[in-house]
Amino acid sequence: MSEPTLLVLDTAPSPRLGRLTGRARIRYTDGAGLAARLPEADVLLVWDFASDAVRAAWPGEGPRPAWVHTASAGVDRLLCPELIASDTVLTNARGIFERPVAEYVTALMLAFAKDLPGTLDLQQRRQWRHRESGTLANSRAVVVGAGPIGREIARLLMPLGVKVALVGRTARRTVHGPEDLDRLAALADWVICAAPLTEATRGLFDARFFGLMQPSARFVNVGRGPVVVEEDLADALRKRWIAGAALDVFEQEPLGPTSPLWDVPDLIVSPHMSGDTVGWRDRLGEQFVAMYELWLAGSPLPNVVDKRRGYAPFPGPGE
Amino acid sequence: MSEPTLLVLDTAPSPRLGRLTGRARIRYTDGAGLAARLPEADVLLVWDFASDAVRAAWPGEGPRPAWVHTASAGVDRLLCPELIASDTVLTNARGIFERPVAEYVTALMLAFAKDLPGTLDLQQRRQWRHRESGTLANSRAVVVGAGPIGREIARLLMPLGVKVALVGRTARRTVHGPEDLDRLAALADWVICAAPLTEATRGLFDARFFGLMQPSARFVNVGRGPVVVEEDLADALRKRWIAGAALDVFEQEPLGPTSPLWDVPDLIVSPHMSGDTVGWRDRLGEQFVAMYELWLAGSPLPNVVDKRRGYAPFPGPGE
């Protein structure tokens, strides 16, 4: 049997792919070259997950790969009607980002509770100003997004004494449905967004939503930028409808130097880094290699995305 | 029976003391007036725990209170040979500060791991610069001080996947003795000081100690300032012997505006606030009121300090 062709969207993926030598004909392409090379690919590895190239190239002419894997948790940048309607299997990088993102969210919440930004600012001005701080213990968090990342956030927060409510697409045993979100958010000290970008979540966090949060509450987004109406969040912070917010994801990434978000009061802006801990590219490479070996052997793949819903259901089929 | 005289060192303690109306003749004094009023006191409540007035006034003439309570965990500022040798019972505020301090330490560790200071600095400069961050999961921490605060730090860190070694004054079942400190510190990603200030801990963290830590490791002090040789720590940071440090306590408090510590690289300076969460003064007042009621009833007091060791042993007698 001849080697399958593995097309990689990006120029410099993890060295771990070298392990596939002799089992894959590996070809690299940038976004501009994707449309021309897509027909020859048996498998497409979307290493540059911030690119819109797949959504742009997919509707073109010719055969399409049987399997597409993205080195990310979210799949919103890939999906187009033609990919959704096709027989192509789409998988994501579930298992890599959960713990890092959960630690990052915990870091932000503790930084807010202890006013670390205020401490660092006072330090720069050489001012000793004792303040009373808040606690995570006995506070209430609503985590929107009940997939593996949302669940891991809950798992880290609960031993810290945070009372966590998970909100997902549909109510189930330990998960609230969207119909409970307003009621829960109105009582919460923290609203954490770890939701995928879908038509159900786009623009979910808007002026109406921030208006029903408590003035002492804080909002954190580690999901996808367009889930938040950024202007509404900036307004809510300026008017002190809520006490603080942190955004790690944005409508436009990277955030340009002229964005008004950089200096909104009580807003922490970070460069989409919550899941990216030292060694993450190697772990993504290792994960793909293991999945490729399953695929070669004809075994079922894990992390299969429900293309119509726009995320990998958890638990997946047979898990 | 006439009311006992309760002398309070400070001018504005918790309103909760009002509950003792009719059961205590409450008198207030500042540090300057303490020596003159000490002989009339049955009980001394050290509300201004940052004052050295007790140590200064105690050796004077006249009777001394049977019981001294301090609204703090550490007792180093009170102890003098005459108080140690006396029959006076000394108690501390064990139970109030453990969880807040443990949350604060966790906040600092996560802020270092995720480079939150770097993120806030880049935000001020409107720069989007993605970085890979560290994790708490599977890192190693040595917590020096195996009292209630050190144990609570360990209790919060362990569910985050941190491997914690506790070091106390003497080796016991789950605690290492001081003889293990160097070996543990050389392998650690984090060294956390939650130790009382005693003759055994004064100057414990010096150039020799920082020299044996890993260059990637960080040091946090939430115990007492003089446990650290501040110049040596500043030097170790400037020479990159270690990757970062946070001090919440100092040899001199408040830290003056001319202190060189404010701008040591990779050092976070905070104003002795780790244990002071909203409502802490009320909780300290409630704790004292409950203890005063035990004392009035002739019941044994909790939180009794071993004056010769310089801290309240945990667990205490009969606990």
Boltz contact constraints between the chains, C-beta under 6 A:
constraints:
  - contact:
      token1: [A, 99]
      token2: [B, 137]
      max_distance: 6.0
  - contact:
      token1: [A, 103]
      token2: [B, 135]
      max_distance: 6.0
  - contact:
      token1: [A, 103]
      token2: [B, 136]
      max_distance: 6.0
  - contact:
      token1: [A, 104]
      token2: [B, 114]
      max_distance: 6.0
  - contact:
      token1: [A, 107]
      token2: [B, 110]
      max_distance: 6.0
  - contact:
      token1: [A, 107]
      token2: [B, 114]
      max_distance: 6.0
  - contact:
      token1: [A, 110]
      token2: [B, 107]
      max_distance: 6.0
  - contact:
      token1: [A, 110]
      token2: [B, 110]
      max_distance: 6.0
  - contact:
      token1: [A, 111]
      token2: [B, 111]
      max_distance: 6.0
  - contact:
      token1: [A, 111]
      token2: [B, 116]
      max_distance: 6.0
  - contact:
      token1: [A, 114]
      token2: [B, 104]
      max_distance: 6.0
  - contact:
      token1: [A, 114]
      token2: [B, 107]
      max_distance: 6.0
  - contact:
      token1: [A, 116]
      token2: [B, 111]
      max_distance: 6.0
  - contact:
      token1: [A, 117]
      token2: [B, 120]
      max_distance: 6.0
  - contact:
      token1: [A, 119]
      token2: [B, 270]
      max_distance: 6.0
  - contact:
      token1: [A, 120]
      token2: [B, 117]
      max_distance: 6.0
  - contact:
      token1: [A, 123]
      token2: [B, 262]
      max_distance: 6.0
  - contact:
      token1: [A, 123]
      token2: [B, 269]
      max_distance: 6.0
  - contact:
      token1: [A, 126]
      token2: [B, 257]
      max_distance: 6.0
  - contact:
      token1: [A, 126]
      token2: [B, 262]
      max_distance: 6.0
  - contact:
      token1: [A, 128]
      token2: [B, 254]
      max_distance: 6.0
  - contact:
      token1: [A, 128]
      token2: [B, 255]
      max_distance: 6.0
  - contact:
      token1: [A, 128]
      token2: [B, 271]
      max_distance: 6.0
  - contact:
      token1: [A, 129]
      token2: [B, 271]
      max_distance: 6.0
  - contact:
      token1: [A, 130]
      token2: [B, 271]
      max_distance: 6.0
  - contact:
      token1: [A, 130]
      token2: [B, 273]
      max_distance: 6.0
  - contact:
      token1: [A, 132]
      token2: [B, 276]
      max_distance: 6.0
  - contact:
      token1: [A, 132]
      token2: [B, 278]
      max_distance: 6.0
  - contact:
      token1: [A, 133]
      token2: [B, 277]
      max_distance: 6.0
  - contact:
      token1: [A, 135]
      token2: [B, 103]
      max_distance: 6.0
  - contact:
      token1: [A, 135]
      token2: [B, 277]
      max_distance: 6.0
  - contact:
      token1: [A, 136]
      token2: [B, 103]
      max_distance: 6.0
  - contact:
      token1: [A, 137]
      token2: [B, 99]
      max_distance: 6.0
  - contact:
      token1: [A, 159]
      token2: [B, 159]
      max_distance: 6.0
  - contact:
      token1: [A, 254]
      token2: [B, 128]
      max_distance: 6.0
  - contact:
      token1: [A, 255]
      token2: [B, 128]
      max_distance: 6.0
  - contact:
      token1: [A, 257]
      token2: [B, 126]
      max_distance: 6.0
  - contact:
      token1: [A, 262]
      token2: [B, 123]
      max_distance: 6.0
  - contact:
      token1: [A, 262]
      token2: [B, 126]
      max_distance: 6.0
  - contact:
      token1: [A, 269]
      token2: [B, 123]
      max_distance: 6.0
  - contact:
      token1: [A, 270]
      token2: [B, 119]
      max_distance: 6.0
  - contact:
      token1: [A, 271]
      token2: [B, 128]
      max_distance: 6.0
  - contact:
      token1: [A, 271]
      token2: [B, 130]
      max_distance: 6.0
  - contact:
      token1: [A, 273]
      token2: [B, 130]
      max_distance: 6.0
  - contact:
      token1: [A, 276]
      token2: [B, 132]
      max_distance: 6.0
  - contact:
      token1: [A, 277]
      token2: [B, 133]
      max_distance: 6.0
  - contact:
      token1: [A, 277]
      token2: [B, 135]
      max_distance: 6.0
  - contact:
      token1: [A, 278]
      token2: [B, 132]
      max_distance: 6.0
